[in-house]
Amino acid sequence: MSFSFHFTKIGAVVAAGLLASTHNSVPAAAADPVTFRYLASQGGISPHELANELGYFKDNGIKIENVGYAQGGPASLFALAAGSVDLGSAATSAVINSIAGGNDFVAAYASNGINDQVQSTFYVLEDSPIKSIKDIAGKSISVNTLGAHLDYTVREALHQSALPLNAANLVVVPGPQLEQTLRSGQVDIAGVGYWQSTFEGVLKEHGGVRAVFDDTDVLGEIAGGFIVLRRDFIESHPEAALNFVQQSIRAADWSREHPDEARAVLAKILKDRGENADLAKHWRGFGLRPGAQAVPRDLDFWIAALEREGKLSKGKLKAADILFDPNAQAKSN
């Protein structure tokens, strides 16, 4: 069995690069599809969910199964480590932390990115005295979970402002309660993740809020998170893993080229889950580069940040240790 893919940027170690030049799938060898169990995110979707709705997995030996919701990326990774699911979805910082902690995970492809169109934003009420990042010291900020993207964005913002990393008080708030906790004064600042644009749209629609900063002000353009697989799962199902990545990225590219149609698919998914389908109109996309392409800075930025905080030993991890390498997988088969 042999596979051939074209790689760019980081080279053969970049998972997303395998799709930069082709969307043709690897023929499924098994008659029975391989099931990928996963946890969904309220109010949003991942590229593999979109791929499934578009029928991209149908003839490629893949079946996906939603087994519940994850409060955030770390919970998704815990479930993956426990074997309760077959794929996780988490912020890059959380993925690196998990791998550094001993989990044999592989970042399969970039699931979301931040740029001028898609970003995480930190909101206050219109009459709040908070005007800039320097004003967040001593304030309470809602985040979806600790140890993930919003948490580390706040830490990085504090670091860049020469403030202690614990200068702000982070409060865990689920997406559906973001607006309520801000307007009732339970938090001073609402952190709305790039994956929560559906909830952000409602917050802005109701008015009386303003943005203080967003994660691109702090991080620049960067991959926000990755879909993660266990290495042993990839080794047991190499063709399914390749097809899963390939068709998921194909769906992400389709959504960028057909945003209105993608929002219609999201509305159907939300309705099927029993969520508010009307939220789909606020969805802004995945924020990914074409082909979900990763670049060195997507990983190196967070590796350096975690090394600086003492959470990761210097030189312990590099991008090649983290990213899916289908060429190596092909050679083993």
Buried (B, 14 or more C-beta within 10 A) or exposed (E): EEBEBEBBBBBBBBBBBBBBEEBEBBEBEEEEBBEBBBBBBBBBBBBBBBBBBBEBBEEBBBBBEBEEBBBBBBBBBBBBBEEEBBBBBBBBBBBBBBBBEEBEBBBBBBBBBBBEEBBBBBBBBEEBEBEEBEBBBEBBBBBBBBBBBBBBBBBBBBBEBEBEEEBBBBBEBBBBBBBEBBBEEBBBBBBBBBBBBBBBBBBBEEEEBBBBBBBBBBBEBBBBBBBBBBEEBBEEBBBBBBBBBBBBBBBBBBBBEEBEEBBBBBBEBBEEBEBBBEBBBBBBBBBBBEBBBBBBBBBEBBBEBBBEEEBBEEEEBEBBBBBBBBBEBBEEE
